[in-house]
């Protein structure tokens, strides 16, 4: 499903509509370039990356924002256990610098949270700026007993309940529980060996 978003202001070339759709395999290269541009080379060392390494995003919860056929935004959600309680971790959320005034980030957030709620998930956790994410219902009210697998600022560990009371008993370490990612390198190596055998 694709959602088309428009600014309420008079449309100009700079305020052209953008679309949010399910992430596609063809988005990967552009997505990774966008994340590198947004967070720098050290993004893979971030604490929340430990919850994503070697895992697949939650089914149906990876989205791309597209404008004029170009990837301009991305957000993904991941399965975790929040001290034994099933939840999702959101991130990274990134928007191309040229489109940050169009509301792409807010639209991605709203779309992702609505999709997670529709799929029956109880809560979404993230590490971020409370002043920005408060508008989407996030706060540190239910994360005081939770911890991340690495250094983090307590006030930046936020959550929103999609189902009331979903995080009432959440206590302990947040750990990844999503499906393991496939290893394309291993498949490629296997194909290479097969070619060598066939060539021999």
URUR-V252338 format. One record per run of one state. SS is the DSSP state (H for helix, E for strand, C for the rest). FROM is the first residue (numbers start at 1). TO is the last residue. Records with the same first field share a line. If there is no record, write none. Layout:
SS = FROM-TO, FROM-TO
//
This chain:
C = 1-1, 6-12, 16-17, 23-24, 40-40, 46-46, 52-54, 56-61, 68-69, 83-84, 91-93, 96-96, 100-103, 119-122, 128-129, 137-138, 140-145, 148-153, 162-171, 177-179, 181-183, 200-200
E = 2-5, 18-22, 55-55, 62-67, 70-82, 85-90, 94-95, 123-127, 139-139, 146-147, 157-161, 172-176, 180-180
H = 13-15, 25-39, 41-45, 47-51, 97-99, 104-118, 130-136, 154-156, 184-199
//
